[in-house]
Amino acid sequence: MLTTLLLAFTTTASAAREGTLVWAGIDFGLVRMVGTGDFRDPEQIFPGYLDKWNGLFVEEQMEVLAKKAKVESVSASLSHLADLHRAADPETQIIRDDSFPFTDELPRETVIERIGSYELRATEGLALTLVADQLNKPNELGCFWVVSFDVATREVKMMEHTCEPAHGLGFRNYWFGAIKNVIKRVDVAR
């Protein structure tokens, strides 16, 4: 799985060198949060933590992403996420069933359709996004679709599903640990 991710991200980096790499953020609008005890405060999570994780990424991971993609900088285009996150429904997205399988992935078609709906400020270049699939507490995994796409056409250039271990102190940092692992494991220096 990560070999494919490495190759796909190399393709993303190569295209980014030719133009602009746009960080389209972490889309939590479709995420399933699995666990009987970890998601007890939906009012704080939706959209509070969803937006906080994106802010934390911009603060801590943009330089890391630029180095991985071998570009001087990465521009962020995140305004489209606010409405998508406000529309998220904790009643259906928090799953209080510890036996829910982390192998139950969001369908590719759903992710592609989602990307097509993005209203980005950027108008050209290559974009990269993480579409959150699951935050699965029983398995201590965060699962994401890593997707690169053409900003102008929304044509998906690459998409790969990956699950990474969550870690860190406190709710925010624990789940952000999985996001950092996704970025850390993607190595374009080949």
Summary of the structure (lengths in Angstrom):
residues: 190
radius of gyration: 15.5
end to end distance: 16.3
largest distance: 46.4
contacts: 620
relative contact order: 0.24
helix: 43%
strand: 24%
